[in-house]
Amino acid sequence: MKEILIIADGALAQSFISRLYTARSNLQHYTIVTQDTKILETKNTSESFSFYEFDPTSYSKLKAVVDGYFSQFIVIMHDKDEALAVYENLRKISTKTEIVLLVLWDIPQILSDDKHLELVDTRSIISSHFVGHLPDMPAMADNIGLGEGEIMEVKVPVGSAYMYRHINSIQQKKWRIALIYRSNEIIIPKPGVMIRPNDSLIIVGDPIVLQSVFRSIKREPGQFPSPFGSNIYIFIDMRQMSEKRVKKLIDDGLFLNSHLKNKRLFFVVINPTFGQNLNTLKSFRDDKKINVVFDYFSYNNARIRSDIHSMDIGFIVCDKEYFFKFKELFYQLKRPVLKTADIAFKDIKQGIILSDGKENIENQSAVIMDFSAQLDMDIKLYYFDGKNSDTSTLAEHFESLNNLFEKSISIENSKDKNPILRLSNRQDMLQFIAFSDDIVKNDKFAFLSTNITKHYKKLSKNAQLFVPMGS
């Protein structure tokens, strides 16, 4: 994780930090030093931000905060003398750390000689923007369209969730891949084109949606539950759940917390009752990676929606009974949901994927491979298609992901033999399922459907991970 220091003051700094709040990332931690009350009033609850209130021109105070390693310093201040004083303090602390400095004035010579300094000259940027509005002048890339971020170029890094995916497997709602640059060549996106590492994508669409797409493209392997959030969430109602159910949720939660790259595990407990489970939960009081919230005033799960956002939740764990009772709520939360099995999660032997070709498994593949790799779990894909369609495209995708996640996945074309019949007696599997509206609907005639997703209840004794569509 990269540590970034931001010295902030004024309206521009406030706008910049607000943009950071929306560009949620597990890959950076921001330490913000400011005396600006407007910035402090908008303080974010995310664990990716730390705030300090003091005068940054004080060398001793600044040095106390910048004690460890920082990959970058960013200075956004309106007052020239204060900005230069902060710059000099930072250079005393580190001579080689990159500094990004906002410049609203003539550039002093001392700044021009610094090889590790990047100046953001607002006058140059704004004048360039105005030139772009003149007739018969070439439009620069940053001035095309509305200039609100609706056109974006993103380089696909090694390890991206978009690597080795075909264009037609990517759900493009309110956005599109307009162009691909590869090795100085232009590639027109077509359904069968596969995205490769180091490709540059020109993407267009809703600016807010593009920010989410950008985070997905830049996501590195081994980061789940990112990009959905940073933490695991388990909701416990001690009045409605038996002691056995509560104990199993605690045990499964602790196992996942010790194997996944989440920041924290949150237990939210309503209607607390005396017993061993309550004592166990209280024993986590000093554990920095586990938070237990005892709610003595709530009598139902109405708080879950707000918890998901305020606690930066990226992964929800519940048992079978609770999932089937509140699956519509879980669907609306747009987070991966693990419905636990009858057996302990640590005893799960294999992950499985069932596909009949009606849903594009590539949409969920990055989450599936990331999750299974962190748990060192083998994966098997059962492809059931009565039409005997060509599976080579799907095989190509997963074989490419094998190398990325260093995790083997075997593919079996079941043709006209429904794999559910063979798997229905097992209880030691984790089934990965696309969390579509087919899961939420109470279809009385689902048993007659040829859509394999609608038959997920036949394997409900097993653990099942419901992955939001378009992940």
MARKOL-355551 format. One record per residue (C-alpha): x, y, z. Coordinates in pm, 1 decimal. Layout:
<recs>
+----------+----------+----------+
!       px !       py !       pz !
+----------+----------+----------+
!        X !        Y !        Z !
...
+----------+----------+----------+
</recs>
This chain:
<recs>
+----------+----------+----------+
!       px !       py !       pz !
+----------+----------+----------+
!      0.0 !      0.0 !      0.0 !
!    133.5 !    343.8 !    -98.3 !
!    145.3 !    619.0 !    164.8 !
!     71.7 !    966.7 !     26.9 !
!     95.4 !   1293.8 !    222.0 !
!   -134.5 !   1582.5 !    126.7 !
!    -85.6 !   1935.5 !    261.5 !
!   -419.4 !   2100.6 !    192.2 !
!   -564.0 !   2450.5 !    210.8 !
!   -829.7 !   2637.2 !     13.8 !
!  -1110.3 !   2561.0 !   -230.2 !
!   -892.9 !   2373.6 !   -482.2 !
!   -762.3 !   2144.6 !   -209.7 !
!  -1114.8 !   2083.7 !    -85.0 !
!  -1231.1 !   1990.4 !   -435.6 !
!   -930.4 !   1760.7 !   -485.2 !
!   -990.7 !   1574.0 !   -158.5 !
!  -1361.3 !   1537.0 !   -239.6 !
!  -1260.6 !   1367.8 !   -565.4 !
!  -1035.9 !   1131.4 !   -369.8 !
!  -1332.2 !   1023.6 !   -157.6 !
!  -1516.5 !    903.5 !   -469.6 !
!  -1206.3 !    735.6 !   -618.1 !
!  -1207.4 !    465.8 !   -348.8 !
!   -894.2 !    250.3 !   -348.9 !
!   -730.5 !     -1.5 !   -119.0 !
!   -393.4 !     61.8 !   -280.1 !
!   -321.4 !    403.6 !   -122.3 !
!   -344.6 !    558.2 !    222.8 !
!   -374.8 !    937.2 !    238.6 !
!   -240.3 !   1139.4 !    531.1 !
!   -395.4 !   1486.4 !    514.4 !
!   -253.1 !   1784.8 !    704.9 !
!   -475.4 !   2092.1 !    706.5 !
!   -604.2 !   2382.7 !    913.1 !
!   -890.5 !   2446.2 !    672.7 !
!  -1217.0 !   2396.8 !    864.8 !
!  -1414.2 !   2331.3 !    544.0 !
!  -1188.9 !   2036.6 !    462.0 !
!  -1208.7 !   1904.7 !    818.0 !
!  -1589.4 !   1930.0 !    812.7 !
!  -1601.3 !   1690.5 !    515.0 !
!  -1374.0 !   1435.5 !    684.7 !
!  -1432.5 !   1089.4 !    534.6 !
!  -1482.7 !    778.8 !    753.0 !
!  -1284.7 !    554.8 !    519.6 !
!   -979.0 !    387.5 !    668.8 !
!   -782.5 !    507.0 !    365.8 !
!   -766.4 !    859.4 !    512.8 !
!   -594.4 !   1003.4 !    822.0 !
!   -635.5 !   1370.5 !    918.4 !
!   -406.5 !   1600.3 !   1120.7 !
!   -491.3 !   1958.9 !   1216.4 !
!   -186.2 !   2183.1 !   1262.1 !
!     19.9 !   2449.1 !   1085.1 !
!    225.8 !   2261.2 !    820.6 !
!    486.8 !   2539.6 !    812.2 !
!    603.4 !   2407.1 !   1150.8 !
!    896.8 !   2178.4 !   1071.9 !
!    887.2 !   1988.1 !   1402.4 !
!    514.8 !   1911.5 !   1378.5 !
!    540.4 !   1809.5 !   1014.0 !
!    839.5 !   1585.5 !   1077.3 !
!    651.2 !   1406.1 !   1356.0 !
!    379.1 !   1307.0 !   1107.6 !
!    612.4 !   1232.3 !    815.3 !
!    812.7 !    988.6 !   1024.1 !
!    776.3 !    679.6 !    804.6 !
!    806.2 !    620.2 !    432.0 !
!    586.3 !    819.2 !    194.0 !
!    588.3 !    758.4 !   -179.7 !
!    463.2 !   1108.1 !   -262.3 !
!    400.4 !   1453.4 !   -112.8 !
!    122.3 !   1672.0 !   -255.3 !
!    103.8 !   2041.5 !   -161.3 !
!   -211.8 !   2236.4 !   -252.0 !
!   -198.0 !   2578.6 !    -85.0 !
!   -306.7 !   2924.7 !   -198.7 !
!    -55.0 !   3134.1 !     -5.6 !
!    282.2 !   3147.3 !   -184.9 !
!    499.8 !   3202.0 !    124.5 !
!    331.3 !   2922.2 !    318.6 !
!    351.4 !   2682.2 !     23.7 !
!    724.7 !   2749.5 !    -21.4 !
!    783.4 !   2708.7 !    353.7 !
!    608.3 !   2371.4 !    345.5 !
!    810.6 !   2272.1 !     38.6 !
!   1137.2 !   2355.9 !    216.4 !
!   1028.6 !   2159.9 !    525.3 !
!    947.5 !   1855.5 !    312.9 !
!   1283.2 !   1875.0 !    137.5 !
!   1458.3 !   1881.1 !    476.2 !
!   1269.9 !   1563.7 !    565.7 !
!   1334.5 !   1390.3 !    232.6 !
!   1545.9 !   1506.9 !    -61.3 !
!   1424.2 !   1244.3 !   -308.3 !
!   1054.3 !   1191.5 !   -240.1 !
!    841.1 !   1319.5 !   -528.4 !
!    659.7 !   1644.4 !   -447.4 !
!    358.6 !   1760.4 !   -648.2 !
!    312.4 !   2134.0 !   -588.1 !
!     24.5 !   2358.0 !   -693.1 !
!    160.9 !   2680.3 !   -847.5 !
!    -49.5 !   2997.4 !   -869.1 !
!    242.9 !   3237.9 !   -914.2 !
!    574.4 !   3282.3 !  -1095.6 !
!    800.4 !   2983.2 !  -1041.6 !
!   1107.3 !   3057.7 !   -823.2 !
!   1446.6 !   2930.6 !   -943.9 !
!   1481.1 !   2701.5 !   -641.8 !
!   1182.7 !   2501.6 !   -766.6 !
!   1308.7 !   2477.0 !  -1124.8 !
!   1624.5 !   2293.9 !  -1013.7 !
!   1443.8 !   2020.5 !   -818.8 !
!   1443.2 !   1698.9 !  -1027.4 !
!   1194.0 !   1531.8 !   -791.1 !
!    937.8 !   1811.1 !   -809.5 !
!    631.4 !   1819.4 !  -1034.0 !
!    461.8 !   2156.6 !  -1069.0 !
!     91.3 !   2187.1 !  -1142.8 !
!     70.2 !   2529.5 !  -1305.2 !
!   -296.5 !   2628.1 !  -1287.7 !
!   -247.8 !   2929.7 !  -1516.1 !
!   -109.0 !   2709.7 !  -1793.4 !
!   -383.6 !   2449.7 !  -1754.2 !
!   -666.3 !   2703.8 !  -1753.6 !
!   -526.0 !   2903.3 !  -2048.5 !
!   -490.5 !   2577.3 !  -2244.3 !
!   -853.3 !   2498.5 !  -2170.4 !
!   -966.3 !   2838.1 !  -2301.9 !
!   -756.9 !   2795.3 !  -2618.0 !
!   -948.5 !   2473.9 !  -2679.6 !
!  -1268.0 !   2679.6 !  -2710.3 !
!  -1130.2 !   2896.4 !  -2994.4 !
!  -1249.6 !   2817.3 !  -3351.0 !
!  -1014.4 !   2637.4 !  -3592.8 !
!   -780.6 !   2533.7 !  -3312.3 !
!   -690.1 !   2168.0 !  -3253.6 !
!   -878.3 !   2018.4 !  -2957.5 !
!   -653.5 !   1868.3 !  -2696.7 !
!   -752.0 !   1535.3 !  -2542.9 !
!   -838.3 !   1691.7 !  -2208.2 !
!  -1066.0 !   1944.3 !  -2376.3 !
!  -1276.8 !   1707.0 !  -2585.2 !
!  -1647.1 !   1688.9 !  -2500.8 !
!  -1778.3 !   1837.5 !  -2179.2 !
!  -1445.8 !   1812.4 !  -2001.1 !
!  -1615.7 !   1639.7 !  -1708.8 !
!  -1430.0 !   1311.3 !  -1735.2 !
!  -1659.7 !   1145.7 !  -1987.5 !
!  -1358.0 !   1046.6 !  -2202.4 !
!  -1076.5 !    856.7 !  -2037.8 !
!   -765.4 !    663.6 !  -2135.3 !
!   -673.8 !    372.5 !  -1907.9 !
!   -372.9 !    144.8 !  -1936.9 !
!   -447.4 !   -215.7 !  -1841.8 !
!   -183.2 !   -320.5 !  -1586.0 !
!    -47.9 !   -670.7 !  -1544.6 !
!   -283.6 !   -841.1 !  -1302.9 !
!   -588.1 !   -632.8 !  -1394.9 !
!   -934.3 !   -784.8 !  -1365.8 !
!   -980.2 !   -693.0 !  -1734.0 !
!   -681.3 !   -891.4 !  -1859.0 !
!   -764.4 !  -1172.6 !  -2100.9 !
!  -1131.8 !  -1082.7 !  -2116.3 !
!  -1319.8 !  -1064.9 !  -2444.1 !
!  -1502.1 !   -741.8 !  -2527.4 !
!  -1841.0 !   -915.2 !  -2539.8 !
!  -1791.8 !  -1047.0 !  -2185.0 !
!  -1770.3 !   -696.6 !  -2036.8 !
!  -2097.6 !   -543.5 !  -1931.4 !
!  -2086.7 !   -189.7 !  -2070.5 !
!  -2382.1 !     -9.9 !  -1918.0 !
!  -2361.5 !    370.5 !  -1945.6 !
!  -2009.0 !    338.9 !  -2088.4 !
!  -1823.5 !    189.3 !  -2385.5 !
!  -1474.2 !     83.8 !  -2489.1 !
!  -1427.9 !    307.2 !  -2792.4 !
!  -1071.9 !    217.2 !  -2895.6 !
!   -778.0 !     -2.4 !  -2800.3 !
!   -410.9 !     93.0 !  -2845.1 !
!   -168.2 !   -200.8 !  -2853.3 !
!    201.3 !   -175.6 !  -2945.4 !
!    143.9 !    154.3 !  -3130.5 !
!   -142.7 !      4.2 !  -3327.2 !
!   -511.2 !     93.8 !  -3324.6 !
!   -754.2 !   -191.6 !  -3262.9 !
!  -1124.9 !   -141.1 !  -3321.2 !
!  -1314.5 !   -317.4 !  -3039.7 !
!  -1510.1 !   -616.1 !  -3166.9 !
!  -1693.4 !   -881.5 !  -2961.0 !
!  -1419.9 !  -1144.8 !  -3002.1 !
!  -1122.5 !   -914.9 !  -2930.9 !
!   -935.9 !  -1009.1 !  -2611.9 !
!   -789.0 !   -737.3 !  -2389.5 !
!   -422.4 !   -795.5 !  -2310.2 !
!   -177.3 !   -656.3 !  -2052.0 !
!    -47.2 !   -303.8 !  -2127.6 !
!   -331.6 !   -229.5 !  -2369.8 !
!   -452.6 !    130.0 !  -2347.5 !
!   -830.5 !    161.9 !  -2356.7 !
!  -1017.4 !    473.6 !  -2462.7 !
!  -1340.2 !    455.3 !  -2265.1 !
!  -1636.2 !    692.2 !  -2290.0 !
!  -1953.6 !    731.9 !  -2089.4 !
!  -2098.6 !    864.4 !  -1766.5 !
!  -1809.1 !   1023.6 !  -1568.4 !
!  -1917.1 !    862.2 !  -1240.8 !
!  -1945.8 !    521.1 !  -1404.9 !
!  -1603.3 !    565.1 !  -1566.7 !
!  -1447.2 !    624.3 !  -1224.2 !
!  -1582.8 !    286.5 !  -1115.0 !
!  -1460.8 !    123.1 !  -1436.9 !
!  -1117.7 !    279.3 !  -1385.9 !
!  -1093.7 !    128.1 !  -1036.7 !
!  -1196.8 !   -211.3 !  -1172.6 !
!   -935.1 !   -201.4 !  -1448.0 !
!   -659.8 !    -94.9 !  -1208.7 !
!   -750.8 !   -355.3 !   -948.7 !
!   -461.7 !   -589.0 !   -877.2 !
!   -498.5 !   -963.0 !   -807.6 !
!   -512.2 !  -1076.4 !   -447.9 !
!   -706.5 !   -769.9 !   -328.7 !
!  -1056.2 !   -914.7 !   -269.0 !
!  -1289.3 !   -782.1 !   -125.5 !
!  -1164.4 !   -474.5 !   -313.5 !
!  -1300.0 !   -302.3 !   -524.0 !
!  -1636.3 !   -356.2 !   -353.0 !
!  -1497.4 !   -232.3 !    -22.0 !
!  -1231.6 !   -300.9 !    239.6 !
!  -1407.7 !   -500.4 !    509.4 !
!  -1609.1 !   -816.6 !    584.7 !
!  -1955.5 !   -783.3 !    742.1 !
!  -2149.4 !  -1035.9 !    952.1 !
!  -2490.2 !   -943.8 !   1096.0 !
!  -2603.9 !  -1141.9 !   1401.1 !
!  -2948.1 !  -1135.0 !   1561.3 !
!  -2908.7 !  -1330.4 !   1885.5 !
!  -3282.6 !  -1338.9 !   1947.2 !
!  -3366.8 !  -1493.5 !   1609.4 !
!  -3056.7 !  -1710.7 !   1561.7 !
!  -2975.7 !  -2021.5 !   1764.8 !
!  -2648.8 !  -2046.0 !   1957.5 !
!  -2529.2 !  -2302.0 !   1702.2 !
!  -2595.9 !  -2065.7 !   1409.3 !
!  -2421.1 !  -1775.4 !   1582.3 !
!  -2117.0 !  -1985.1 !   1673.3 !
!  -2081.7 !  -2109.0 !   1315.5 !
!  -2100.5 !  -1754.3 !   1177.6 !
!  -1828.6 !  -1648.1 !   1420.5 !
!  -1604.7 !  -1943.5 !   1329.7 !
!  -1648.9 !  -1899.9 !    953.4 !
!  -1593.0 !  -1525.2 !    985.0 !
!  -1267.4 !  -1574.0 !   1175.6 !
!  -1143.1 !  -1821.5 !    914.6 !
!  -1215.5 !  -1583.5 !    625.8 !
!  -1067.0 !  -1290.5 !    817.7 !
!   -739.0 !  -1479.7 !    852.6 !
!   -715.8 !  -1571.6 !    482.1 !
!   -855.3 !  -1276.8 !    283.5 !
!   -698.1 !   -934.6 !    222.1 !
!   -972.3 !   -741.7 !    399.8 !
!   -876.3 !   -468.6 !    644.2 !
!  -1128.4 !   -556.8 !    914.5 !
!  -1403.4 !   -799.2 !   1008.6 !
!  -1719.4 !   -635.7 !   1144.3 !
!  -1963.2 !   -826.5 !   1363.8 !
!  -2283.7 !   -627.1 !   1414.2 !
!  -2491.3 !   -781.3 !   1693.2 !
!  -2850.8 !   -691.1 !   1776.9 !
!  -3052.7 !   -829.6 !   2068.4 !
!  -2738.9 !   -947.9 !   2256.4 !
!  -2806.3 !  -1236.9 !   2495.1 !
!  -2583.9 !  -1382.3 !   2766.4 !
!  -2385.0 !  -1693.9 !   2681.8 !
!  -2060.4 !  -1826.4 !   2541.5 !
!  -2107.9 !  -1656.4 !   2203.0 !
!  -2141.4 !  -1316.2 !   2369.2 !
!  -1825.6 !  -1381.9 !   2571.3 !
!  -1641.7 !  -1485.2 !   2254.2 !
!  -1743.5 !  -1167.2 !   2073.5 !
!  -1641.8 !   -952.2 !   2370.9 !
!  -1299.2 !  -1119.6 !   2371.8 !
!  -1220.0 !   -951.5 !   2036.7 !
!  -1217.2 !   -611.0 !   2206.1 !
!   -839.7 !   -569.4 !   2169.8 !
!   -812.0 !   -721.9 !   1822.1 !
!   -725.5 !   -442.6 !   1576.4 !
!   -858.6 !   -640.3 !   1279.7 !
!  -1197.3 !   -724.8 !   1434.4 !
!  -1469.7 !   -476.1 !   1528.3 !
!  -1774.2 !   -589.0 !   1726.2 !
!  -2073.0 !   -353.2 !   1741.3 !
!  -2335.8 !   -433.9 !   2004.7 !
!  -2661.7 !   -258.6 !   1915.2 !
!  -2901.7 !   -258.5 !   2212.2 !
!  -3164.6 !    -42.4 !   2041.2 !
!  -3228.4 !   -208.4 !   1703.1 !
!  -3470.5 !   -497.3 !   1674.1 !
!  -3435.8 !   -574.3 !   1302.4 !
!  -3180.0 !   -546.5 !   1021.2 !
!  -3277.8 !   -195.8 !    906.0 !
!  -2925.9 !    -69.3 !    979.9 !
!  -2756.1 !   -300.1 !    728.0 !
!  -2786.7 !    -57.8 !    433.9 !
!  -2616.8 !    227.6 !    617.3 !
!  -2355.1 !     -7.2 !    766.6 !
!  -2245.8 !   -120.5 !    420.6 !
!  -2144.1 !    235.0 !    330.4 !
!  -2026.4 !    372.3 !    664.9 !
!  -1810.9 !     65.2 !    737.1 !
!  -1673.6 !     36.8 !    380.4 !
!  -1805.3 !   -319.0 !    345.5 !
!  -1695.1 !   -522.5 !     43.3 !
!  -1803.7 !   -873.7 !    142.8 !
!  -2105.5 !  -1002.1 !    337.2 !
!  -2127.0 !  -1338.0 !    515.7 !
!  -2455.5 !  -1494.7 !    629.6 !
!  -2601.2 !  -1840.3 !    682.9 !
!  -2850.1 !  -2025.3 !    463.1 !
!  -3164.0 !  -1939.1 !    657.6 !
!  -3083.7 !  -1568.1 !    670.4 !
!  -2990.7 !  -1548.7 !    303.0 !
!  -3315.0 !  -1701.6 !    178.5 !
!  -3515.2 !  -1475.8 !    408.8 !
!  -3345.1 !  -1152.1 !    298.7 !
!  -3197.9 !  -1231.5 !    -44.0 !
!  -3371.6 !   -933.0 !   -205.8 !
!  -3199.9 !   -698.9 !     39.7 !
!  -2862.1 !   -860.7 !    -28.7 !
!  -2919.9 !   -832.2 !   -404.3 !
!  -2984.8 !   -458.0 !   -373.3 !
!  -2661.6 !   -402.4 !   -178.5 !
!  -2451.1 !   -495.4 !   -486.3 !
!  -2184.7 !   -671.3 !   -278.9 !
!  -2057.0 !  -1030.4 !   -294.4 !
!  -2253.8 !  -1240.1 !    -45.0 !
!  -2131.7 !  -1571.4 !     95.1 !
!  -2406.6 !  -1806.4 !    209.1 !
!  -2229.3 !  -2050.9 !    437.5 !
!  -2262.3 !  -2429.2 !    419.3 !
!  -2385.7 !  -2685.9 !    668.7 !
!  -2019.6 !  -2771.8 !    732.7 !
!  -1744.0 !  -2537.7 !    851.5 !
!  -1600.5 !  -2322.3 !    574.3 !
!  -1246.8 !  -2442.5 !    652.6 !
!  -1357.3 !  -2792.0 !    543.2 !
!  -1462.7 !  -2681.8 !    193.6 !
!  -1271.0 !  -2893.3 !    -58.6 !
!  -1337.3 !  -2734.3 !   -396.7 !
!  -1489.0 !  -2436.9 !   -574.4 !
!  -1725.8 !  -2502.4 !   -864.0 !
!  -1882.3 !  -2296.4 !  -1140.5 !
!  -2187.8 !  -2413.1 !  -1334.0 !
!  -2251.5 !  -2254.1 !  -1671.6 !
!  -2503.7 !  -2321.7 !  -1943.8 !
!  -2385.4 !  -2043.2 !  -2171.5 !
!  -2680.0 !  -1816.5 !  -2091.3 !
!  -2468.7 !  -1601.3 !  -1859.6 !
!  -2122.8 !  -1474.8 !  -1930.3 !
!  -1896.4 !  -1623.2 !  -1664.6 !
!  -1612.6 !  -1389.8 !  -1767.7 !
!  -1800.5 !  -1107.9 !  -1589.5 !
!  -1738.2 !  -1269.3 !  -1251.8 !
!  -1412.9 !  -1450.3 !  -1331.5 !
!  -1175.0 !  -1200.6 !  -1166.5 !
!  -1363.0 !  -1219.2 !   -834.3 !
!  -1384.4 !  -1599.0 !   -855.3 !
!  -1015.1 !  -1646.5 !   -927.3 !
!   -906.0 !  -1385.4 !   -672.3 !
!  -1117.8 !  -1536.6 !   -394.2 !
!  -1012.6 !  -1894.9 !   -465.6 !
!   -644.0 !  -1800.8 !   -496.9 !
!   -642.7 !  -1632.4 !   -154.9 !
!   -802.3 !  -1943.6 !     -2.4 !
!   -579.8 !  -2179.9 !   -204.9 !
!   -889.4 !  -2351.2 !   -343.6 !
!   -902.2 !  -2549.6 !   -668.7 !
!  -1176.3 !  -2456.4 !   -914.9 !
!  -1373.5 !  -2669.6 !  -1158.0 !
!  -1600.0 !  -2528.1 !  -1428.3 !
!  -1886.4 !  -2748.0 !  -1545.0 !
!  -2010.7 !  -2627.0 !  -1880.7 !
!  -2358.2 !  -2765.2 !  -1951.2 !
!  -2496.0 !  -2677.2 !  -2293.0 !
!  -2745.2 !  -2899.9 !  -2468.4 !
!  -2664.3 !  -2722.9 !  -2796.2 !
!  -2299.6 !  -2833.2 !  -2772.2 !
!  -2173.3 !  -2481.3 !  -2837.0 !
!  -1804.5 !  -2410.3 !  -2880.4 !
!  -1636.1 !  -2361.0 !  -2539.9 !
!  -1294.7 !  -2259.6 !  -2675.4 !
!  -1344.7 !  -1887.5 !  -2601.3 !
!  -1431.8 !  -1957.0 !  -2238.0 !
!  -1142.8 !  -2201.4 !  -2206.6 !
!   -901.4 !  -1943.1 !  -2352.2 !
!  -1011.8 !  -1687.6 !  -2094.4 !
!   -968.8 !  -1911.7 !  -1790.6 !
!   -643.3 !  -2062.8 !  -1913.2 !
!   -501.5 !  -1710.1 !  -1935.6 !
!   -622.1 !  -1636.4 !  -1582.5 !
!   -454.2 !  -1954.0 !  -1456.7 !
!   -113.8 !  -1795.6 !  -1511.7 !
!   -217.3 !  -1464.4 !  -1359.1 !
!   -348.0 !  -1607.9 !  -1031.2 !
!   -121.0 !  -1914.3 !  -1026.3 !
!   -434.1 !  -2118.9 !   -967.4 !
!   -540.6 !  -2415.4 !  -1176.8 !
!   -896.0 !  -2438.7 !  -1306.9 !
!  -1026.0 !  -2744.6 !  -1487.6 !
!  -1307.1 !  -2722.8 !  -1741.8 !
!  -1549.5 !  -3005.6 !  -1811.0 !
!  -1798.3 !  -2990.7 !  -2096.3 !
!  -2092.9 !  -3184.6 !  -1957.9 !
!  -2277.0 !  -3158.3 !  -2290.3 !
!  -2622.7 !  -3309.7 !  -2235.1 !
!  -2553.9 !  -3439.7 !  -1880.4 !
!  -2671.1 !  -3191.3 !  -1619.9 !
!  -2387.7 !  -3171.2 !  -1360.3 !
!  -2631.0 !  -3079.3 !  -1080.6 !
!  -2748.0 !  -3440.7 !  -1069.4 !
!  -2393.9 !  -3558.6 !   -996.9 !
!  -2317.5 !  -3284.5 !   -746.9 !
!  -2642.1 !  -3282.2 !   -548.6 !
!  -2513.8 !  -3529.3 !   -287.2 !
!  -2200.0 !  -3329.7 !   -205.8 !
!  -2179.4 !  -3082.6 !     82.0 !
!  -1811.6 !  -2984.2 !     70.3 !
!  -1814.7 !  -2741.8 !   -224.0 !
!  -1823.2 !  -2366.2 !   -273.8 !
!  -2044.6 !  -2276.3 !   -568.3 !
!  -1984.2 !  -1943.1 !   -742.5 !
!  -2310.1 !  -1793.6 !   -870.2 !
!  -2386.5 !  -1475.6 !  -1065.0 !
!  -2612.9 !  -1266.6 !   -839.7 !
!  -2877.0 !  -1196.3 !  -1103.8 !
!  -3245.5 !  -1118.6 !  -1057.3 !
!  -3313.9 !  -1488.4 !  -1125.0 !
!  -3187.6 !  -1550.5 !   -771.1 !
!  -3430.6 !  -1301.1 !   -619.9 !
!  -3743.7 !  -1409.9 !   -805.8 !
!  -3961.9 !  -1670.8 !   -636.7 !
!  -4035.6 !  -1869.9 !   -950.0 !
!  -4268.8 !  -2162.5 !   -875.0 !
!  -4177.6 !  -2320.0 !  -1206.5 !
!  -3800.0 !  -2283.1 !  -1171.7 !
!  -3764.3 !  -2661.6 !  -1165.9 !
!  -3884.5 !  -2667.0 !  -1528.2 !
!  -3636.5 !  -2403.9 !  -1645.6 !
!  -3334.5 !  -2480.7 !  -1863.8 !
!  -3152.4 !  -2188.2 !  -1699.0 !
!  -2903.9 !  -2359.8 !  -1469.9 !
!  -2883.5 !  -2058.8 !  -1235.4 !
!  -3247.1 !  -2106.7 !  -1132.5 !
!  -3157.4 !  -2448.6 !   -990.1 !
!  -2908.0 !  -2311.7 !   -735.7 !
!  -3124.8 !  -2423.0 !   -441.3 !
!  -3054.8 !  -2786.9 !   -527.5 !
!  -2698.8 !  -2731.0 !   -404.0 !
!  -2792.4 !  -2506.3 !   -110.8 !
!  -2637.8 !  -2743.2 !    147.2 !
!  -2305.1 !  -2622.4 !     10.0 !
!  -2147.3 !  -2282.4 !     54.8 !
!  -2248.6 !  -2044.9 !   -224.6 !
!  -2082.1 !  -1716.1 !   -316.5 !
!  -2317.5 !  -1479.6 !   -499.4 !
!  -2115.9 !  -1238.3 !   -714.1 !
!  -2280.7 !   -913.4 !   -837.0 !
!  -2329.4 !   -895.8 !  -1212.4 !
!  -2065.3 !   -700.0 !  -1403.2 !
!  -1797.4 !   -748.0 !  -1133.5 !
+----------+----------+----------+
</recs>
